[in-house]
Amino acid sequence: MQCILLADDTGQFRTIADKVERKTRCRVVLAGSAADALSMARRERPNIIFLDADMIGMSGIDACRVLKADPHFAHTPIVITSGGPLATEDGRRAGADECLDKPCDETSIGDSVRRHLLLFPRDGTRSKAGWPITFWRDGLQHNGTIKDLSRGGFFIQTPVRQPIGARIEVSFEVPGEKPLTVVAEALVVRMGQEPEGGLGCRFFRVTASSRAALEECLKMLDGEETQVSPRRRDARDEAQSS
């Protein structure tokens, strides 16, 4: 389950935390100050962080600047909630990925989460594939074969075992006249059965360019299956009539 960090010192986020969880289906953690947000971020490693710009002491903008300077959070979406154009501009200079006007409700936060995390549903038709895939966890590189693919996830055939819930980075290239490359982060959600073994994974973060490449991959695979199906039916019919 993905994690959202909400940080403010007025209690605004606390009043809507339950609604945010229901709307996004993500786990929500709360921080009551910018310093608390830094500690919470390092402990929980949230997928997206919301910081109130106007917290007393260290501001949300200061916390954003600190987090964006940390390699662990350089690519983590950070959203600043601000009350005016000056704070919005300061937030952008600090590296914020988005600035939202206050007050924020569960709808505006939910929309922001979907924009930045590009959440896909787990369900969806799986298309057969057969391409090499490289994946990383904790700095270690592994290889396998991507056996099927959908908008929500994929299955890797590999002898490498990873625990359920492990976060991995993946990269695979789809051959063709114009090769397409998909780079994403994923969550291991199941282990494949022996003898083949493997990892069933769900996307949880995909860049906009990789999302476009993923859509092209699926269109290509759907086209291939449509072309193959009539030949399979003809072969079946011939076998039945002979």
Secondary structure, 3 states (H helix, E strand, C coil): CCEEEEECCCCHHHHHHHHHHHHHCCEEEEECCHHHHHHHHHHHCCCEEEEECCCCCCCHHHHHHHHHCCCCCCCCCEEEEECCHHHHHHHHHCCCCEEEECCCCHHHHHHHHHHHHCCCCCCCCCEEEEEEEEEEECCEEEEEEEEEECCCEEEEECCCCCCCCCEEEEEEEECCCCCEEEEEEEEEEEECCCCCCCEEEEEEEECHHHHHHHHHHHHHHHHHHHHHHHHHHHHHHHHHHC
